[in-house]
């Protein structure tokens, strides 16, 4: 890192004064979201964990801040022409909502596999939505075509000084509520949020540590920051909001200057963080919004954050309901509260009733049953029996397995 104080940095494209102005311009149109300590997560992480609930914005994401700040900077002629944006969902909704408020025509290019709830909400705000490309980078190419064809104004999701300044207002609110923080952990997609946050935070408190987080499925900012060449683990990620192949030129410049480290969070840890926030904080957070907590929960980072006061940004809550349901069920399975077992049984009357009684006596709750007679390698007079059972915890799971084995049944747990 170089000089952290962007107020006096001659090459700074976004200044602390820009962020302060954005805060004044956005006042009344953007929610000053809660910033609260989580006692339970603090105990789990071994650190004092503070959560900034940006999922409480009207469109459930911080993206409104940068989008509105950019829109407010447009001339009357630019507003008349209309705007175009590319987005996996949250920037799209922020642009569409505030364009609707301000009477600006909006065209949004979204990747084909964007969660349906994000597409629906964007259309409900009156925007023209096109689904094109497999990711934000491919959608950007389509947006550039629309600019040429229709003379639209681009509202970039991250690599824009006005957008970055708007996102930086998050840090102003956090540090106004708590100046005693030691570190901020911020998800990185294109880098707009962490860029704005880091400029504002270091202007207020230069010694504050800023750390970025990416999904290991899309480590592109990590690669640029460390001059690495890590291969993505796969195109599918629960954190599609930060699944960006090309971080911004301006944002990477700011990240290199202000950010002390970029961490990688495995998909499994991000899923766990989504589930924990739902069960502990009773708040719905999408994968990208849970990435910061995932990094904090990782055993690899336990020593780094131990005893520190850490601020996390829950940057979005637009998760598909179906995905959320699957995440919660997988969380129950990983905690031993929902198990799937396979038994080799004699295919005779009364055997299923006997097994059901054994499980009931252990206070287990059978939620699904499947017999496999045709697709089985067992004797024709035998069958595979798959049971899904709700349990209290892993100890209760072990008690049920022991009871089945003591009854002479061959049972094994099926992995996730």
PyMOL commands that set and color helices and strands:
alter all, ss='L'
color gray80, all
select helices_A, chain A and resi 6-8+16-26+39-45+54-56+63-72+76-81+90-102+116-124+136-150+161-177+192-204+220-226+240-242+249-258+267-280+287-297+299-305+321-334+351-361+394-406
alter helices_A, ss='H'
color red, helices_A
select strands_A, chain A and resi 35-37+48-52+83-86+106-110+128-131+153-154+183-187+209-215+261-265+309-313+338-346+365-372+382-390+410-413
alter strands_A, ss='S'
color yellow, strands_A
deselect
rebuild
show_as cartoon
